[in-house]
Amino acid sequence: VRESVNLPLLMKDIFVSPVQLDAAAKMSANAVLLIVALFDRYECELGLKQMIEQAHNRGLEVLLETHTPDEFVRAIETDADLVGINNRNLATLTVDLNVTKNILAQSLSNGNGKVVVSESGINTATDVQVLRGCGARAFLVGSSVMSAGNVETKVRELVAACNSR
């Protein structure tokens, strides 16, 4: 992908080891996605703070994914570059855009100056506009683009919604 585009690239994986950070850096990724819940369950080789430090030492930015208000509050206090709110419950795989809305409504800091990324379940320009109204400033979109009849049109629709006021 790096040979095809000169845009920032996110390596989205289940990161549990610094070896994976090495791979991301070697593949010229700009950022990696770390999931708070994995660190809370001690499923990673390092603690969250150390993994963020290791990513930064490799020149990688960190998108730190959360799914609950508690995870979000703790994430905005880290050195992560961006904080994500996953609308998909990884235990049940159900998607609910109200997850982003509710977490941002409950948070007094609304991101503590970090870019808040709403992740999963974003299908329409209206979804983007509603989530922007709640405080999300970026969006991780996959399925709606991949299933679109015309990928370029879908991407343009979502980008236009990001840029509208």
HELIX and SHEET records of a PDB file:
HELIX    1   1 PRO A   18  LYS A   26  1                                   9    
HELIX    2   2 VAL A   36  ASP A   40  1                                   5    
HELIX    3   3 LEU A   48  ASN A   57  1                                  10    
HELIX    4   4 PRO A   69  ILE A   76  1                                   8    
HELIX    5   5 ASN A   98  GLN A  106  1                                   9    
HELIX    6   6 ALA A  125  CYS A  134  1                                  10    
HELIX    7   7 SER A  143  MET A  146  1                                   4    
HELIX    8   8 VAL A  151  ASN A  163  1                                  13    
SHEET    1   A 6 LEU A  10  MET A  11  0                                        
SHEET    2   A 6 ALA A  31  ILE A  35  1                                        
SHEET    3   A 6 GLU A  61  THR A  66  1                                        
SHEET    4   A 6 LEU A  82  ASN A  86  1                                        
SHEET    5   A 6 VAL A 115  GLU A 119  1                                        
SHEET    6   A 6 ALA A 138  LEU A 140  1                                        
END                                                                             
